[in-house]
Amino acid sequence: MSGPVHLAKRFFGSLSPRPLDPVDDVWVREVLGSGERALWERMPLADRKHAARVAREVDRLLGGADRPVLAAALLHDVGKIESGLGTFGRVVATAVGAAAGRDRAHDWGRIGTYLRHPQIGEALLRDAGADDLTATWAREHHQPPRCWTMPADVGTALSSADDD
């Protein structure tokens, strides 16, 4: 899923101080429930911009998506907020995870927390009252398609739009 070109685009995009498009900001707030919005507000700007692009693309790919699917697109990376890592720390964590293996690096402090973001995100979303599909995608979004528990067309659209 993850490729060097995609990761480079994400990195340079994360350095931009440009705010989230106001139209997207209103749209996101209409899509998310109150508990989900509270998590959204905790996400760094770069993550919110990425997630809004992913959700718009999912909506396009599916020809209109249900609220839980859009929320899944918007909040799939929400578990990253618990690591407290900024852009450069995330680059290091991604490299460490690739070199050492995500499973081996799980116990390595904030890097481990970052690498466990799928499981952490699922727990945060369940605590926030998110739909099962939304929480499940947070956990499954780095897994291969054979491991997804959601409809294949939904998982494919979410994965394709995220491309990481």
N, C-alpha and C positions, 0 to 999 in steps of 0.2 A: 504494500500500500504506500508506504512512505518512500519518497524519493528525494535525492539531493537537490534537484531543481525546486521541487515543492517546498522543501525545508528552507532553502535559501530565500525564496519569495516570502515565506512566512517571517523569516528573521528580519529582512529589510522592511517589510510592512509593519512589523512591530515597533520599529524605530520612529515611525511617523507620528507626530503629535496631533494629526488631523482628527477631529472628533467624529463620532458616529454620525452618519447622515441623519438629520432630524426626522425625516420621513420614516427611516428604518427604526429610529428610536421609538416613535409613536406606535408603529406596527408591532414591534417586539413587546411593548407594554400591554398591547391589546391581546396578544397571543398568550402570554404567560399568566399563570395564576399568581396570587399574592405571595405564597411561599417561594415559588419559582422566581418571581421578580426580585425578592430579597437576595437570593443567590446570584442572580444576574448582576445586581448592583455591586456585589463583592468581586466580580470578575474584572481583571485589568482591561483597559480600553482596547488593547490589541486583541485580546481574546473575544471581546464583544464584537469588534468589527469583523473578525474572522467568522464568528458564529452567525452573525447576521447574513454574511455572504453565503454561508453554507445553507442556511434556512431558505433564503430566496431561491437558491439553485435547486434545493429539494422540492420546493413548491412548484418550480418550473418543470422539473423532471417528471413529477407525478401528475402534472396537470391540475394542481390544487391538492394540498395536503391537509389532513385533519390536524387539529390543535395539538394532540399528543406527539405527532410526528414532527411538527414544526418545533415544539418545545424540545424534543430530542435533539434536533439539529442545533438549536440555540444553546443547549446546556450540556452537550456531550463531553466537554472538557472542564466542567465546573469543578471537578475534584482537584484540579491543579491549584486552586486557590489555597488549599491547605498547606502546600509546600512553602509558600512565602518566597519562592524564587522569582527573580526578575528575568529579563530576557537573556542575559549572559549566563546566569545560573541554569536556566532551562537548556541552553545550548550544551553546557557541560553535562547536565543530567542525561540529555538525549545521547550524547557521545558515550558516556559511561554505560548507559543501558545497552547501547549497540555493541560496545566492546566486551563488556562483562556478562551481558545477558540481563534482561529485565528482572528475571526471577532471582538471580544472585545478588543484584544490587538493591533489592527491596528493603533491606535492613540498614541501608546507609544513610541515616539521618534524613535531611531535607531532600536529598537526591532520591532516596528510597520512597519518600512520601510522594514526590513528583511522579515517579515511575508507577506508583500504585494508584494514580489518579482515576483510572476507570472504576475500581472498587470503591474508592472514597466518594467519587461522584454519585455512584448508585446510592450509597448510604445517605448522602446529603439530600438527594432528590426524594428518596422515600420519606425521610424525616420532614421534608417540606410539603409532603402531600401530593407529589407529582404522580401522574398516571404511570401504570406499570410499564408500558412501552417506553416512556421517556426515561425512566430509571434504568430499565434493562439495556437500552442502547448505550447509556453512559458506561455500563460495565462491558458491553460486547463490542464497542466500536473499534478496538484494535485486534479483535479475534478474526480468524478466517471465516468466510461465509458458511462453511460447513458447521460452524459452531453457533451461528445465530439462531435465536428462538423466535424471531419475528418473521412476518411474511417476506419472502425473498425480494419482491419488488421494492418494498420499503427499505430493507437493509441495503440493497444495491444502490438505491437513490441516495441514502444517507452516506454510504461509504464513498460513492463516486463524487458527491458534492464536497465532502471533506478532504478526500485525497491525502489523508495522512494517517 
